[in-house]
C-alpha cells in the first residue's frame, strides 16, 4: 500500500514548537501529493501490496479510532483523546479536513457513522453521547449518561439507525433512541466489567459486548422493541480486556462460517466461529501479535478475501499493521506494514479496499494505497 497522508488537528503554539523538534526524515520528494514521505515498508505482494504516499502529524493526542464512511472511497473520520473528531476528504489531493467536531469536554473514546453518513455518534470520558451533523459539524443532540460515568464505546443498530448501543465504565450496556435522546425500555444490561467493545451481526439480531475483565457476552436484540436479552458468556482470559470485537457473516468463499474477530490483551488476535443463533463462540484460530495493554482493533477484508485467501488485518503494539490469512496453517502473515512510531490502535478499509487507514498512540494517521507489485 501507498501512504497518502497522516492527519492532525490544529495545535497550540507551544505544542507546535514541541512538534517541530520531531523533524521527519525524508526519503523521497516524488510524492504525488507534493510532500516527501518516510521510508515505509510493505512486505506483501499482489493484491496485498500497499505503499505509503504521505505522512503528516496533526493530532496532539492518541487516535484510538478511525473509520471510513459507508460505501465511500475518500471520506474518513477519526477521533482523538484531545476531545475532538475530524472528518477528512482524501480526494482530490491534497487531503483536507472537511470539518472538526468540537464539544466533548473529555477524551473521545469511540464513534460510529450512520448508514447514510449524515450522522456520527460519539462517546467520551466526559460522560456524554453526542450526535453530530457530518456536513456542518453541528452537535444535534447531547445525551448525558444517567450514572454520570465515562462512556467507552458505541455502535448503531444496523437495521435501525435510530437506535444506538452505548457501553459505560460502570459495567452497563444501554440502547438509546438518538431521535429522543432517551433510553429504550428493556434495552439495558450489566456486564462483569467496564464495557470496551461492541459489535452486531449483519441482520442486527445478535449483539456481542466485551469488557475489561476478559468476558464476551452475547445478547439477543428484539427488532420491534429494542429490548436486550442476555444469552451467552465466554471468558476469553480472566482479567484481559477485550478491546475490539468485529463480526462478519462470512470470511471468504472457502470459509463461510459466521465469525467474530477479537483483540484481547493476551498477545494474540483471536478468530471465533459463531456456532448457533444465540451467539455462542468457538475458537477457530489465533495469530501472534504484540498486545499487552493498548486498545488495539482489527477488521475483516471481505473483498480481498474473495480474491486472495481469507484475510484479516490488525494493529499491533510493535508499531506494525499485520495481514493474516485465516485459512493458512503455516506462515499466516501475508503482509506487514511498517511506518508508525507507536502502537497501531485501529485500522479501516474504504469501500473497495483500495485504501487502508491506520492510527497510532502518538497521534499519527497513515493512509495506505493498494497497488499491484
N, C-alpha and C positions, 0 to 999 in steps of 0.2 A: 504493500500500500504506500501511497504517497501522502505526506503530511501537508494538509492545506494550511493549517493555522492553529494557533493557540490563543485563547482569549482571556481577558481580564477586565474587571470593572475599573472605573477611574479611581486613582489612589490619591491620598493626601500628599502634599509636597514633601513632608519628611519621609513618608513611606516610599515615595517615588525616588528620593535621593538614595534611600537604602537599596531599592531595587536596582538603581543604576550601577551599584557596586558589583552586581552579578552580571558582568558582561558576558554575552553569549559568544562562544567561539563559532566562527563561520566556516562552512565547508564549501559553499558554492554561492555564486551570485547569479546563477542562471535560473532562479525560480521563476515560474510563470507569473507569480504574484509580486515580483519585484523586490523581494526581500531575501537575503541569504538565509539558509536553513542549516540546522545542526546535522552532523553525520548520523542519521538514523540507520537502523539495521532491520531488515525483514528477511527471515530465513526460509520463507515459504516459496512455493513455486506454482505456476499455472494460475488457477482461479484464486489461490490463497496468497498471492504476492501483492503486498501493499507497500507503498512508498510515501514517506513524509514529504510535504512540499514546503511548509512554512510553520514557524514556531513563534508565538508571542506570549508575553506574560501580562495578564490583566487582573486576575483575582489576587487579593492580598491574603486570602484565607483558603483553606482546603475546599475542594469542589467534590462533595460526596455523591452527587447525582447529575446525570445529563441524559437527554433523550431527544432523538429526532421526532418531529411531528409525524402524525399518522399519514401514510401514503404521500409523503413529501420527500424530495431528494435533498433540499438545501436549507430547510428551516430547523434550527437546533436550539434547544433551551437547556440551561444548566443552572444549578443553584449553588450557593456558597455559604460557608459558615460566617461570612461577614453580614448576613441578613438580607441579601439581595438575590434576585433571579435575573438572568439575562436571556433574551430571545435574539438569536443571531441568524442572519441570512448569509449563506456561503457562496451564493452566485447571484449576479455576476461578480467576479473578483474586483477589488479585494473584498474579503468578508467584512461585514459591518454589523454592529449591534443595532437591531431594529428597535428594541425598547428594553428598558431596565425596570423591573418590578420592585418598587421600594415600599416598605410599610411594616415589615416584620421588625420587632424590637429585639430579636434574638436570632441565633443561627438557624438557617433554613435546613431542614433535615431530609425532606422528600418533596416530590411534586409529581403531577400526572397531567397529560394532555387529555382533553375530551376527544371523542371520535372525530368531530368536525373541526378540531384545532382552534375553535373560537374561545375556548376557556382553558385555563390552567388552574388546578387546585394545588395548594402548597401547605405544608405543615412546618412548624417551627418550635424551638425550645421556649419561645415566649408564650406557649400555651394556646395558640390560635391556629385555626384553619382559615385560609384566605382563598377567595375565588377571584380570579383576575380575568379581565378582558385582554386578549392577546394582541389586539390591534392597537389600542392606545395606552395599554399598561395600567388602566384604571382598576382599582380594587372594587369589585362589585359588592362583595359581602365579606364580613369578618365574623367567624364563629368561634367563640371562646370555649375552651374545654371546661365543662361544668365542675370538674375537680381541680381546676387550676394547675394541671400537670403538664409536663412537656409533651408535645405531640411529635412522634418519631417517624411515622410512615403513613402513606395514604395510597388509595387506588380507586379508580372508577369501577362501578359495576358495568361490565362490558355490554350488556343488553339494555341497560337503563342508565344513561349518563346523568340522570337527575339525582342518582344516589352515589355517595362516596363512602368508602370504609376507611376509618382512621384508627390508628393504634397509639396508645399513650404510655408514659413512663410508670403509671400505676397499674399496669398489667391489663388494662381494659381495651376492648375492641368495640367500636361503635359505628353503626350505619347512620349517615347524616344525609338529610334531604337538602341539597345545596340551593334549591329554589326558596325554601322557607328558612333554612338555617337551623332547623330543628332535628332532634334525634328521632329516629324511627322506632316506634314501639315494638319491642321484642327483638330489636336489632343490636343487642349488646351481649357481650360475654366477657369472661375473665380468663386470662392465661396464667401460667406459673411464674412469669417474669415480665420484664419490660418488652413491649411489642415492637419488634425491629423490622419485620418484613411481611409483605402481603402479596398474594397472587391468586387470581381467579383462573379457573379453566375457561376455555373458549366460550362455551354456552352460558357461563355465569352461574352455574348451579352449585359448584363446589369452590369454597374459599379456603386457602391454606394460610396460616399465620405462624411466624417463627418468633421466638422470644430469646432473651439473653441468658436463659437457663439451659438452652440446648434442646428445647422441645419444639416440634412442629404439630400444630393442631389442624384438623380439617373440620370445616363447617358446611352444613347444607344450607343453601340460600333459597328462601321462598321468593320466587319471582313476583308474586302478586302482592305480598305484604312487606317484603324487606326483612323478614324475620330470619335470625340465625339460629341454627340448631347444631350444637357441638356433636361431632361424630366420632373421630378417632384422634389418638395422640401417639406420636412417635418421639422417643427420647433418642436423639442422634448421638449426643455425647454430653453427659451431665456437666453443666457449667460452661459449655462452649457456645457463645452467642451465634444465632442464626442470622447472619447479616443480609442474606439475599435468598429469595425464592422466585423461580421463574417456571411457569407451566406452559406446556405445549401438548397439543393433541397427537402430534407425530413428530418424528425427527427426520426421517428420510423414507424413500421407497423401500429400503431394506429394513428399517426399524420403525414400525408404525405404532408402537405402544404409546399410549398417553404417558407423558414423562414429566418429572419435576427436577429442575436443576437447582442445587443448593450450595451456597457458600456458608461454611461454618468454620470457627477458629480451631481447626484440627490439622492444618497444613494439607488439606485435600479439597478438591472440588468433587461434589457427590452428585451422581445421577440416579434418580429413583424411578421405578416403574409404578404407575398408578394401577392397582390391581382390581378395584371394584368401584361401585357408584357412590361409596362413602369416603373416597379419597385415601384409602389405605395404601401405604407406601412399602415398596420392596426394593432394597438396594440392588442396582444393576452394575454400576461401575464407579470407581473412584480414580481421581487423577491427582498426582502430586503437584502442589503449588506451595508457595510460602504464604501462609495465612495464620498468624498467631493472635492478632489483636485488632487490626484495622477493619472497617466496614466495607469489605470487598463485595463486588457484584459481578454477575455473569449473565450471558444471553445465549439463546439458540441461534443457529444460522439456517433458517428454513429454506431459503432459495439456494444457497450454496450447497446444502445437504442433498438437494435433488440432482445436483450436477457433479458433485465430487465428495462422496462419503457423507457420513452423518456428523456434522461439526457443531461444537460449542466453543464459546470464547469467554475468557475470564481475565480480570485484573489479578495482580499478584503483588506482594509486599517487596519483591525484589526489583520493582520498577519496570516490569515487563508485562506485555499482553500475550497470552497464550491461546493458540488454537488447538483443540483436541478433536480427533476423530474417534467417536464413541464406539465404532464397530471394529477398530483395530485392537487386537490382543496384545501386540507389542509395538513399541515406538509410536504411542498415541499422539505425541506432539507433532503436529504437521506445520506449525508456524509459530514464530516467536518474534514479537515486535519490540525493539529496544529503542529508547529515546527519552523516556521520562526520567525525572530526577528524584522521584519519591514513589511511595507505594501507589499503584494504579488502583483507584477505587471503583470506577464504573466504566462501562463500555456500552456503545449503542450503534446499531446499524441504521442507515437510512432505508427507504422502502425497497430499493433494488439492490442493496448491499454493495453498491459501488463505493460508498464512503463508510468509514468506521470512525467514531469519535471515542476518545478516551480521556479520562481526567485523573488527576492525582492529588495527593495530600499537600503538595506545595502550591497549589493554585493553578497548575498548568492544564490546558485543554489542547489536545492534538487531534487534528483531522487527518485520517489516512485515506488514500485513494487506491482502489484496486487496479492493477494493471497486469496484462499478460507479460510473463517473463520470457 
